[in-house]
Amino acid sequence: KNEVEQSPQNLTAQEGEFITINCSYSVGISALHWLQQHPGGGIVSLFMLSSGKKKHGRLIATINIQEKHSSLHITASHPRDSAVYICAVRCGGETSGSRLTFGEGTQLTVNP
Amino acid sequence: NAGVTQTPKFQVLKTGQSMTLQCAQDMNHEYMSWYRQDPGMGLRLIHYSVGAGITDQGEVPNGYNVSRSTTEDFPLRLLSAAPSQTSVYFCASSYSIPGRAEQYFGPGTRLTVT
């Protein structure tokens, strides 16, 4: 079983829909990242969070440390949101050996 | 700032050939990492560096070497390419330990080994 599980693996939505992508992890973590991988392959960091909720534009990320679960929400989805969304968790403490463990990603397609 | 740059973007190698994937960043980040991305799997850490002159192995280091002679550059060397090394390779950097700070990724290198 992977340490980081994302669901769904694939998601198709109509423009304007509210979208939720889930991430569950099985180990204790100190931080969780959400990344976006564009169709061209480039990866950008969306959020880094260790508690609560963060919002940036139409994107909202939440995390529940006790339940070992995070969600990424997209409000008023748009075709340009079509991408792979990747969850990654940071295991380990405040040392240089700390590293990220990645989920397999969720492929989101938003149709006009 | 150019951010994180990688060259080449695409490469085809024959089994047994060697090559170096280049990675450079202009953000004065201490921490740099190399990942590979394969279908059906998440990104996996190959090697990382916490500063010039210091490197360490990640999750899948076999068949790869790295060095870090400057803060800016972190090349990845394939010593004797194998078909199992066909993958997309990403270099990343951050100002703090991996996972504690936002990671900046390069555009990736798509490598095919025949």
Interface residues (C-beta under 8 A of the other chain):
Chain A: N2 V4 S30 A31 H33 L35 G40 G41 G42 I43 V44 S45 M48 I86 A88 V89 R90 C91 G92 E94 T95 S96 G97 S98 R99 L100 T101 F102 G103 E104 G105
Chain B: Y31 G40 M41 G42 L43 R44 L45 Y48 V50 D56 G58 E59 V88 F90 A92 I97 P98 G99 R100 A101 E102 Q103 Y104 F105 P107 G108 R110
